Amino acid sequence: MNAFDVVLLAAVLVLAVVVIGAVLVGIRTLRRMGAAPAPEDPAFIAEKDRQEQSLAALRTAADEANSTIDVAKSAAAAARTEAAAAKAEAKAARAEARRVLDDARAEADTVLERAHKQAEADAEQLRKAARRSGEREVAVLAATTREQAAEVERRAARMDERERMHTEEVERFAERERQLTAAKAALAARESALAQREIELTESEELRRRELERIAGLTAESARLELIDAIETQAKREAALLVRDIESDARSTAEQRARHIVVDAIQRVASEQTAESVVSVLHLPGDEMKGRIIGREGRNIRAFESVTGVNLIIDDTPEAVLLSCFDPVRREVGRLTLEKLVLDGRIHPHRIEEVYDLARQEVEQLCLRAAEDALVEVGITEIHPELVTLLGRLRYRTSYGQNVLKHLVETAHIAGIMAAELRLDVPIIKRSAFLHDIGKALTHEVEGSHAIIGADLARKYGEHEDVVHAIEAHHNEVPPQTIEAVLTQASDACSGGRPGARRESLEAYVKRLERIEEIAAGKLGVDKVFAMQAGREIRVMVKPDDVDDIGAAVLARDVAKQIEEELTYPGQIRVTVVRESRVTEIAR
């Protein structure tokens, strides 16, 4: 019986109790009515009506209760039907569940049986694998045991051999000890004999010395001092003569050899004379072109000068204009720009800018080609592209009127010839000499000496350390430490100091000569000073009473040092101090 059946049974019981109560109330009411007063009594009639109404209400309630009981019975019947159906479904579900459970148990038994069989198979395989592994390990252990046993036997054999050798060594040491004991005894006897002999020799030497002193009339110390003085004087004289001969021979040979090498190197290098300036001349097809260059109210010439940075000088010179600029590259770009404009005939500000760009690119190509030609001429093949670009910029750079790129080529040839004469490394020395002025391509952009700038560039772009040192030492900013640096200095001096290589203004030349004479004349004891060979040699006449020979050497060194510190000049200056003594007598 489920919960729904219990609820229906409780409802039926409640309704039955209500109906029974209503019936009992009705019976009690009827009994009262039988013992009531006469019908004519209004109260009785009213009470009767009221009781009849109550009875009617009770009957109605009883009817409703009966109908409710009928409904409840029908509902209980339906509920019992549904409960029977539910019980049937539950029974079917239990049967289905029992069947599924039986199938699951059968399948579980089957799976469990297969798992038992698989586990037994895996266990058998594991047992076989463990057996094989154990057999292998037993074999390895047996082999290791055999090897250890063999090693133990070998060690035992070596220990036996060492013990035997140790025993033999002990026996040899014992024998050597016996020999040393015998030798010590013999040596002691010999030392005693030698000591006795030495005593006898000392006594005989003393007797001989006394006899010689008696015969010569001098003591041994005095004779020794006289002999030492005589030998020392003779040795000093011979050494002085030998040193003088060696120095004279070395000086004459070295000067002759160096002069031969330098002259031969300069003669074999044929270079052009200096002809560079800071002004370029451009010839025009006619004077009417000057007006077109100037333009309306001077707009063309102003645009040209602002774009190129070159000053145009249009004077009374027929059919020619001058281009002035201290930057040779800009001057060449300006000259080429003006030449193209004149050939084209169209001159206006926009056209000037276009032609200027074309001319600048053309000059860059010319610089690059000039650098490549110089490298081919010198024979240098492997060099960083940035260094090639910087070398090309030196095509229009001059130093004292000498073209720097041509100076580098000339210096490299001179250094190569010197290196070949001295049997040195020609390629590395030529490379050092060719790159020694590379820093001049950046002197307007980077602060510092061009030698130090060039050394930093060479080190940056992977040049050899000997080349870097030669570059930074060619003007003595760094003391030269290698033969490459010395030859680079020498070849640079030869290229810059040869006749016609460089020029300077007359005013600077005269001031340099005057300053050289002032430096020498300001020294004590100087009588006259003469600057000779265009300032390459200075003769200093000194007073012989005021300056001796050593003072003359000191004076020459001081004058040369002061000239090096104060003046800038190509090549070198020789300082010669002349000290002359004259004695005059008159015969009457």
C-alpha positions as CSV (number, residue, x, y, z in Angstrom):
1,M,0.0,0.0,0.0
2,N,1.5,3.3,-1.1
3,A,1.1,6.8,0.3
4,F,-1.8,7.6,-2.1
5,D,-3.8,4.6,-0.8
6,V,-3.3,5.8,2.8
7,V,-4.6,9.3,2.0
8,L,-7.7,7.9,0.3
9,L,-8.5,5.6,3.2
10,A,-8.1,8.5,5.7
11,A,-10.4,10.7,3.6
12,V,-13.1,7.9,3.5
13,L,-12.9,7.4,7.3
14,V,-13.3,11.1,7.9
15,L,-16.3,11.3,5.6
16,A,-17.9,8.2,7.3
17,V,-17.4,9.8,10.8
18,V,-19.1,13.0,9.5
19,V,-22.1,11.1,8.1
20,I,-22.5,9.1,11.3
21,G,-22.4,12.3,13.3
22,A,-25.0,13.9,11.0
23,V,-27.3,10.8,11.3
24,L,-27.1,10.8,15.1
25,V,-27.9,14.5,15.2
26,G,-31.0,13.9,12.9
27,I,-32.3,11.1,15.2
28,R,-31.9,13.3,18.2
29,T,-33.8,16.0,16.5
30,L,-36.7,13.7,15.6
31,R,-37.0,12.4,19.1
32,R,-37.3,16.0,20.3
33,M,-39.9,16.7,17.8
34,G,-42.0,13.7,19.1
35,A,-42.0,15.1,22.6
36,A,-42.6,18.7,21.6
37,P,-45.7,20.9,22.5
38,A,-48.7,21.5,20.4
39,P,-48.4,22.6,16.8
40,E,-50.1,25.8,17.4
41,D,-47.3,27.1,19.4
42,P,-45.4,29.7,17.2
43,A,-42.2,29.0,19.0
44,F,-42.6,25.4,18.5
45,I,-43.3,26.0,14.9
46,A,-40.3,28.2,14.5
47,E,-38.2,25.7,16.2
48,K,-39.6,23.0,14.1
49,D,-39.0,24.9,10.9
50,R,-35.5,25.6,12.1
51,Q,-34.9,22.0,12.9
52,E,-36.4,20.9,9.5
53,Q,-34.0,23.3,7.8
54,S,-31.2,21.9,9.8
55,L,-32.3,18.4,8.9
56,A,-32.6,19.4,5.3
57,A,-29.1,20.9,5.5
58,L,-27.9,17.7,7.1
59,R,-29.5,15.6,4.4
60,T,-27.9,17.8,1.9
61,A,-24.6,17.4,3.7
62,A,-25.2,13.7,3.9
63,D,-25.9,13.6,0.2
64,E,-22.8,15.6,-0.6
65,A,-20.9,13.3,1.7
66,N,-22.3,10.3,-0.1
67,S,-21.4,11.9,-3.4
68,T,-17.9,12.7,-2.1
69,I,-17.6,9.1,-0.8
70,D,-18.6,7.9,-4.2
71,V,-16.0,10.1,-5.8
72,A,-13.5,9.0,-3.3
73,K,-14.4,5.4,-3.9
74,S,-14.1,5.9,-7.7
75,A,-10.8,7.8,-7.1
76,A,-9.7,4.9,-4.8
77,A,-10.7,2.4,-7.5
78,A,-8.7,4.4,-10.1
79,A,-5.9,4.7,-7.6
80,R,-6.0,1.0,-7.0
81,T,-6.0,0.4,-10.8
82,E,-3.1,2.8,-11.2
83,A,-1.3,1.1,-8.2
84,A,-1.9,-2.3,-9.8
85,A,-0.5,-1.0,-13.1
86,A,2.4,0.6,-11.3
87,K,3.0,-2.7,-9.4
88,A,2.9,-4.5,-12.8
89,E,5.4,-2.0,-14.3
90,A,7.5,-2.2,-11.2
91,K,7.4,-6.0,-11.4
92,A,8.4,-5.8,-15.1
93,A,11.2,-3.3,-14.2
94,R,12.4,-5.6,-11.5
95,A,12.4,-8.5,-13.9
96,E,14.3,-6.3,-16.5
97,A,16.7,-5.1,-13.9
98,R,17.2,-8.7,-12.7
99,R,17.8,-9.8,-16.4
100,V,20.3,-6.9,-17.0
101,L,22.0,-7.6,-13.7
102,D,22.3,-11.3,-14.7
103,D,23.7,-10.3,-18.1
104,A,26.2,-7.8,-16.4
105,R,27.3,-10.5,-14.0
106,A,27.8,-12.9,-16.9
107,E,29.8,-10.3,-18.8
108,A,31.8,-9.4,-15.7
109,D,32.6,-13.0,-15.2
110,T,33.7,-13.2,-18.8
111,V,35.8,-10.1,-18.6
112,L,37.3,-11.2,-15.3
113,E,38.2,-14.5,-16.8
114,R,39.8,-12.9,-19.8
115,A,41.7,-10.5,-17.4
116,H,42.9,-13.5,-15.4
117,K,44.1,-15.1,-18.5
118,Q,45.8,-11.9,-19.8
119,A,47.4,-11.4,-16.3
120,E,48.7,-14.9,-16.3
121,A,50.1,-14.4,-19.8
122,D,51.8,-11.1,-18.8
123,A,53.1,-12.6,-15.7
124,E,54.6,-15.4,-17.7
125,Q,56.2,-13.0,-20.1
126,L,57.6,-10.9,-17.2
127,R,58.9,-14.1,-15.6
128,K,60.6,-15.0,-18.9
129,A,62.0,-11.4,-19.3
130,A,63.2,-11.4,-15.7
131,R,64.8,-14.8,-16.2
132,R,66.6,-13.6,-19.4
133,S,67.7,-10.3,-17.6
134,G,68.9,-12.3,-14.7
135,E,70.9,-14.6,-17.0
136,R,72.5,-11.6,-18.7
137,E,73.3,-9.9,-15.4
138,V,74.8,-13.2,-14.1
139,A,76.9,-13.4,-17.3
140,V,78.0,-9.7,-16.9
141,L,78.8,-10.3,-13.2
142,A,80.7,-13.5,-14.1
143,A,82.7,-11.6,-16.8
144,T,83.4,-8.7,-14.4
145,T,84.4,-11.2,-11.7
146,R,86.8,-12.8,-14.2
147,E,88.2,-9.4,-15.2
148,Q,88.7,-8.4,-11.6
149,A,90.3,-11.7,-10.8
150,A,92.7,-11.1,-13.8
151,E,93.3,-7.5,-12.7
152,V,94.1,-8.8,-9.2
153,E,96.5,-11.3,-10.6
154,R,98.2,-8.6,-12.7
155,R,98.5,-6.3,-9.7
156,A,99.9,-9.1,-7.7
157,A,102.4,-9.8,-10.4
158,R,103.3,-6.1,-10.6
159,M,103.7,-5.9,-6.8
160,D,106.0,-8.9,-6.9
161,E,108.0,-7.3,-9.7
162,R,108.2,-4.0,-7.8
163,E,109.2,-5.8,-4.6
164,R,111.9,-7.6,-6.6
165,M,113.1,-4.3,-8.1
166,H,113.0,-2.6,-4.7
167,T,115.1,-5.4,-3.3
168,E,117.6,-4.9,-6.1
169,E,117.5,-1.1,-5.6
170,V,118.2,-1.6,-1.9
171,E,121.2,-3.8,-2.7
172,R,122.5,-1.2,-5.3
173,F,122.1,1.6,-2.7
174,A,124.0,-0.5,-0.2
175,E,126.8,-1.1,-2.7
176,R,126.8,2.6,-3.6
177,E,127.0,3.5,0.0
178,R,130.0,1.3,0.5
179,Q,131.7,2.9,-2.6
180,L,130.9,6.4,-1.3
181,T,132.4,5.5,2.0
182,A,135.5,4.3,0.3
183,A,135.6,7.4,-1.9
184,K,135.2,9.7,1.1
185,A,138.1,8.1,2.8
186,A,140.2,8.4,-0.3
187,L,139.1,12.0,-0.8
188,A,140.0,12.9,2.8
189,A,143.4,11.4,2.3
190,R,143.8,13.4,-0.9
191,E,142.6,16.6,0.7
192,S,145.2,16.2,3.5
193,A,147.8,15.7,0.8
194,L,146.7,18.7,-1.1
195,A,146.6,20.9,2.0
196,Q,150.2,19.8,2.7
197,R,151.2,20.5,-0.9
198,E,149.4,23.9,-0.8
199,I,151.4,24.9,2.3
200,E,154.6,24.0,0.6
201,L,153.7,25.9,-2.6
202,T,152.8,29.0,-0.5
203,E,156.1,28.9,1.3
204,S,158.0,28.5,-2.0
205,E,155.9,31.3,-3.6
206,E,156.7,33.6,-0.7
207,L,160.4,32.8,-1.0
208,R,160.3,33.5,-4.8
209,R,158.5,36.8,-4.3
210,R,161.0,38.0,-1.7
211,E,163.8,37.1,-4.0
212,L,162.2,39.0,-6.9
213,E,161.6,42.0,-4.7
214,R,165.2,41.9,-3.6
215,I,166.4,41.7,-7.2
216,A,164.0,44.3,-8.7
217,G,164.0,46.7,-5.9
218,L,160.1,47.0,-6.0
219,T,157.4,45.5,-3.9
220,A,154.8,43.2,-5.5
221,E,151.9,45.7,-5.1
222,S,153.9,48.5,-6.8
223,A,154.8,46.3,-9.7
224,R,151.2,45.2,-10.1
225,L,149.9,48.8,-10.1
226,E,152.4,49.9,-12.7
227,L,151.6,46.9,-14.9
228,I,147.9,47.5,-14.6
229,D,148.3,51.3,-15.5
230,A,150.4,50.4,-18.6
231,I,147.9,47.8,-19.8
232,E,144.9,50.1,-19.1
233,T,146.4,53.0,-21.0
234,Q,147.3,50.8,-24.0
235,A,143.8,49.2,-24.0
236,K,142.1,52.6,-23.9
237,R,144.1,53.9,-26.8
238,E,143.5,50.8,-28.9
239,A,139.8,50.9,-28.0
240,A,139.5,54.6,-28.9
241,L,141.2,54.0,-32.2
242,L,139.0,51.0,-32.9
243,V,135.7,52.8,-31.9
244,R,136.7,55.8,-34.1
245,D,137.5,53.5,-37.1
246,I,134.2,51.6,-36.6
247,E,132.1,54.7,-36.2
248,S,133.8,56.4,-39.2
249,D,133.3,53.3,-41.3
250,A,129.7,52.8,-40.2
251,R,128.9,56.5,-40.7
252,S,130.3,56.6,-44.2
253,T,128.8,53.3,-45.2
254,A,125.4,54.1,-43.7
255,E,125.3,57.5,-45.2
256,Q,126.4,56.3,-48.6
257,R,124.0,53.4,-48.5
258,A,121.0,55.5,-47.3
259,R,121.8,58.2,-49.9
260,H,122.0,55.6,-52.6
261,I,118.6,54.1,-51.6
262,V,116.8,57.5,-51.3
263,V,118.3,58.8,-54.6
264,D,117.5,55.7,-56.4
265,A,113.9,55.6,-55.1
266,I,113.3,59.3,-56.0
267,Q,114.8,58.9,-59.4
268,R,112.6,55.9,-60.2
269,V,109.4,57.8,-59.3
270,A,108.5,60.4,-61.9
271,S,105.7,62.7,-60.6
272,E,104.3,65.9,-61.9
273,Q,105.1,69.4,-60.5
274,T,102.8,71.2,-58.2
275,A,100.1,73.2,-60.1
276,E,97.1,73.2,-57.7
277,S,95.3,76.3,-56.6
278,V,92.1,77.4,-54.8
279,V,90.7,79.0,-58.0
280,S,89.3,77.4,-61.1
281,V,88.7,79.1,-64.4
282,L,85.9,78.2,-66.8
283,H,86.0,79.4,-70.3
284,L,82.7,80.6,-71.9
285,P,81.6,80.6,-75.5
286,G,80.9,84.3,-75.4
287,D,80.5,87.3,-73.1
288,E,76.8,87.3,-73.4
289,M,76.8,84.1,-71.4
290,K,77.9,86.1,-68.3
291,G,74.6,87.9,-68.3
292,R,72.7,84.7,-68.5
293,I,74.7,83.3,-65.6
294,I,74.0,86.4,-63.5
295,G,70.2,86.3,-64.4
296,R,67.5,88.8,-63.8
297,E,68.5,90.9,-60.8
298,G,71.3,88.4,-60.0
299,R,68.9,85.5,-59.0
300,N,70.8,82.9,-61.0
301,I,74.2,83.6,-59.5
302,R,72.7,83.8,-56.0
303,A,71.0,80.5,-56.5
304,F,74.2,78.9,-57.9
305,E,76.3,80.1,-54.9
306,S,73.7,79.0,-52.3
307,V,73.3,75.6,-53.9
308,T,77.0,74.8,-54.6
309,G,78.8,76.8,-51.9
310,V,81.2,78.2,-54.5
311,N,81.8,81.9,-55.2
312,L,81.5,83.0,-58.8
313,I,83.8,85.9,-59.8
314,I,82.6,87.6,-63.0
315,D,85.1,90.3,-63.9
316,D,86.4,92.0,-67.0
317,T,88.3,88.8,-68.1
318,P,86.9,88.1,-71.6
319,E,85.0,84.8,-72.1
320,A,85.9,83.4,-68.7
321,V,84.6,83.3,-65.1
322,L,86.4,82.3,-61.9
323,L,85.2,79.8,-59.3
324,S,86.7,80.3,-55.8
325,C,86.4,77.8,-52.9
326,F,88.8,76.4,-50.4
327,D,87.1,73.0,-50.5
328,P,88.4,71.4,-53.7
329,V,85.6,68.9,-54.0
330,R,82.9,71.5,-53.8
331,R,84.9,73.7,-56.3
332,E,85.1,70.8,-58.7
333,V,81.3,70.1,-58.3
334,G,80.6,73.8,-58.9
335,R,82.8,74.0,-62.0
336,L,81.2,70.9,-63.5
337,T,77.7,72.2,-62.7
338,L,78.5,75.5,-64.4
339,E,80.0,73.8,-67.4
340,K,76.9,71.7,-67.8
341,L,74.6,74.7,-67.5
342,V,76.6,76.6,-70.1
343,L,76.5,73.7,-72.5
344,D,72.8,73.2,-71.9
345,G,71.9,76.9,-72.2
346,R,69.0,76.7,-69.7
347,I,70.0,78.6,-66.6
348,H,67.5,79.1,-63.9
349,P,67.3,78.2,-60.1
350,H,65.4,74.9,-60.5
351,R,67.7,73.8,-63.4
352,I,70.8,74.7,-61.3
353,E,69.6,72.3,-58.5
354,E,69.0,69.5,-61.0
355,V,72.4,69.9,-62.7
356,Y,74.1,70.2,-59.3
357,D,72.8,66.8,-58.2
358,L,74.0,65.2,-61.4
359,A,77.5,66.9,-61.1
360,R,77.8,65.8,-57.5
361,Q,77.1,62.2,-58.4
362,E,79.6,62.4,-61.3
363,V,82.3,63.8,-59.0
364,E,81.7,61.0,-56.6
365,Q,82.1,58.5,-59.4
366,L,85.3,60.2,-60.5
367,C,86.6,60.1,-56.9
368,L,85.8,56.4,-56.6
369,R,87.4,55.7,-60.0
370,A,90.5,57.7,-59.0
371,A,90.9,55.7,-55.8
372,E,90.5,52.4,-57.7
373,D,93.1,53.5,-60.3
374,A,95.5,54.5,-57.5
375,L,95.1,51.1,-55.8
376,V,95.8,49.3,-59.1
377,E,98.8,51.4,-59.7
378,V,100.2,50.7,-56.2
379,G,99.3,47.0,-56.4
380,I,96.9,46.8,-53.4
381,T,93.9,44.5,-54.0
382,E,92.2,43.7,-50.7
383,I,91.0,46.8,-48.9
384,H,87.8,47.8,-47.1
385,P,85.2,49.7,-49.4
386,E,84.9,52.5,-46.9
387,L,88.6,53.2,-47.1
388,V,88.3,53.2,-50.9
389,T,85.6,55.9,-50.6
390,L,87.8,58.0,-48.3
391,L,90.8,57.6,-50.6
392,G,88.7,58.9,-53.5
393,R,87.9,62.1,-51.6
394,L,91.7,62.8,-51.5
395,R,91.6,63.2,-55.3
396,Y,90.8,66.9,-54.9
397,R,92.7,67.4,-51.6
398,T,96.0,69.3,-51.7
399,S,98.8,69.8,-49.1
400,Y,101.1,72.7,-49.8
401,G,99.9,72.5,-53.3
402,Q,100.7,68.8,-53.7
403,N,97.8,66.5,-54.6
404,V,97.3,64.2,-51.6
405,L,96.2,61.1,-53.6
406,K,99.2,61.4,-55.9
407,H,101.4,62.0,-52.9
408,L,100.2,58.7,-51.4
409,V,100.9,56.8,-54.7
410,E,104.4,58.4,-54.9
411,T,105.1,57.6,-51.2
412,A,104.0,54.0,-51.7
413,H,106.4,53.6,-54.7
414,I,109.3,55.1,-52.8
415,A,108.7,53.0,-49.7
416,G,108.4,49.9,-51.9
417,I,111.7,50.6,-53.6
418,M,113.4,51.2,-50.2
419,A,111.9,48.0,-48.8
420,A,113.1,46.0,-51.8
421,E,116.6,47.4,-51.4
422,L,116.6,46.5,-47.7
423,R,115.0,43.0,-48.4
424,L,112.0,43.7,-46.2
425,D,108.3,43.0,-46.5
426,V,107.4,45.1,-49.6
427,P,103.6,44.7,-49.6
428,I,103.1,45.7,-45.9
429,I,105.4,48.7,-46.2
430,K,103.8,49.9,-49.4
431,R,100.4,49.5,-47.7
432,S,101.6,51.5,-44.7
433,A,103.0,54.3,-46.9
434,F,99.9,54.4,-49.2
435,L,97.5,54.8,-46.2
436,H,99.5,57.1,-44.1
437,D,97.5,60.3,-45.0
438,I,94.1,58.7,-45.1
439,G,93.1,60.8,-42.1
440,K,93.2,63.9,-44.2
441,A,89.9,62.9,-45.8
442,L,88.1,63.5,-42.4
443,T,90.1,66.4,-40.9
444,H,87.2,68.7,-41.4
445,E,84.7,66.3,-39.8
446,V,86.7,64.9,-36.9
447,E,88.9,66.7,-34.4
448,G,92.5,65.8,-34.0
449,S,95.7,65.1,-35.9
450,H,95.3,63.5,-39.3
451,A,97.8,60.8,-38.3
452,I,95.8,59.8,-35.2
453,I,92.5,60.0,-37.2
454,G,94.0,57.8,-40.0
455,A,95.2,55.2,-37.4
456,D,91.8,55.0,-35.9
457,L,90.2,54.5,-39.4
458,A,92.7,51.8,-40.3
459,R,92.2,50.0,-37.0
460,K,88.4,50.3,-37.4
461,Y,88.4,48.7,-40.9
462,G,90.7,45.8,-40.0
463,E,94.2,46.8,-41.1
464,H,97.3,45.1,-39.7
465,E,98.7,46.5,-36.5
466,D,102.0,47.3,-38.2
467,V,100.1,49.5,-40.7
468,V,98.2,51.2,-38.0
469,H,101.4,52.0,-36.0
470,A,103.1,53.3,-39.2
471,I,100.2,55.7,-39.8
472,E,100.0,57.1,-36.3
473,A,103.8,57.5,-36.0
474,H,104.6,59.1,-39.4
475,H,104.5,62.6,-37.8
476,N,106.0,61.5,-34.4
477,E,102.7,61.8,-32.5
478,V,103.6,58.3,-31.4
479,P,107.3,57.3,-31.3
480,P,108.1,54.9,-34.2
481,Q,108.8,51.4,-33.0
482,T,108.9,49.3,-36.2
483,I,110.9,49.4,-39.5
484,E,107.6,50.0,-41.3
485,A,107.0,53.2,-39.4
486,V,110.6,54.4,-40.0
487,L,110.4,53.7,-43.8
488,T,106.9,55.4,-44.0
489,Q,108.4,58.5,-42.4
490,A,111.4,58.4,-44.8
491,S,109.2,57.9,-47.9
492,D,106.8,60.7,-46.8
493,A,109.7,63.1,-46.4
494,C,111.2,62.1,-49.8
495,S,107.9,62.7,-51.5
496,G,107.1,66.0,-49.9
497,G,110.7,67.3,-49.9
498,R,111.7,66.6,-53.5
499,P,112.1,69.7,-55.7
500,G,108.8,70.9,-57.2
501,A,106.7,68.7,-55.0
502,R,105.2,71.4,-52.8
503,R,105.0,75.1,-52.8
504,E,104.1,77.8,-50.4
505,S,103.4,81.5,-50.6
506,L,106.3,83.9,-50.8
507,E,105.2,85.6,-47.6
508,A,105.1,82.4,-45.6
509,Y,108.4,81.4,-47.1
510,V,110.1,84.6,-46.1
511,K,108.6,84.5,-42.6
512,R,109.9,81.0,-42.2
513,L,113.4,81.9,-43.2
514,E,113.4,85.0,-40.9
515,R,112.1,82.9,-38.0
516,I,114.8,80.3,-38.6
517,E,117.6,83.0,-38.5
518,E,116.0,84.6,-35.3
519,I,116.0,81.2,-33.5
520,A,119.7,80.7,-34.2
521,A,120.7,84.3,-33.6
522,G,119.1,84.3,-30.2
523,K,121.5,81.8,-28.8
524,L,124.6,82.8,-26.7
525,G,127.9,83.0,-28.5
526,V,126.4,83.2,-32.0
527,D,128.2,85.7,-34.4
528,K,126.4,85.3,-37.8
529,V,123.5,83.2,-39.1
530,F,122.9,82.3,-42.8
531,A,119.8,80.4,-44.2
532,M,120.9,78.5,-47.2
533,Q,119.3,76.2,-49.9
534,A,115.9,77.8,-49.6
535,G,115.8,77.3,-45.9
536,R,116.8,73.6,-45.9
537,E,120.2,74.3,-44.3
538,I,121.2,76.9,-41.7
539,R,124.9,77.9,-41.0
540,V,125.6,79.3,-37.6
541,M,128.9,81.0,-37.1
542,V,129.9,81.1,-33.4
543,K,132.6,83.0,-31.5
544,P,135.4,80.6,-30.7
545,D,136.3,82.3,-27.4
546,D,132.7,82.0,-26.1
547,V,131.7,78.5,-27.5
548,D,133.9,75.4,-27.3
549,D,133.5,72.2,-29.3
550,I,131.1,70.6,-26.8
551,G,129.1,73.9,-26.6
552,A,128.9,73.9,-30.5
553,A,127.3,70.4,-30.5
554,V,124.9,71.4,-27.7
555,L,124.0,74.6,-29.7
556,A,123.3,72.7,-32.9
557,R,121.0,70.3,-31.0
558,D,119.1,73.1,-29.3
559,V,118.6,75.1,-32.5
560,A,117.3,71.9,-34.3
561,K,115.0,71.1,-31.4
562,Q,113.5,74.6,-31.3
563,I,112.9,74.6,-35.0
564,E,111.1,71.3,-34.8
565,E,108.9,72.6,-32.0
566,E,108.0,76.0,-33.5
567,L,108.0,75.7,-37.3
568,T,106.1,73.7,-39.9
569,Y,108.2,72.9,-43.0
570,P,108.4,70.2,-45.7
571,G,111.3,67.8,-45.6
572,Q,114.1,68.5,-43.1
573,I,116.4,71.4,-42.1
574,R,120.1,70.8,-41.5
575,V,121.8,72.9,-38.7
576,T,125.6,73.4,-39.1
577,V,127.5,75.2,-36.3
578,V,130.9,76.5,-37.5
579,R,133.6,77.3,-34.9
580,E,136.8,78.7,-36.5
581,S,139.9,80.0,-34.7
582,R,142.3,82.3,-36.7
583,V,145.7,83.6,-35.5
584,T,147.3,86.3,-37.5
585,E,150.9,87.6,-37.2
586,I,152.8,90.1,-39.4
587,A,156.3,89.5,-40.4
588,R,158.4,92.7,-40.8
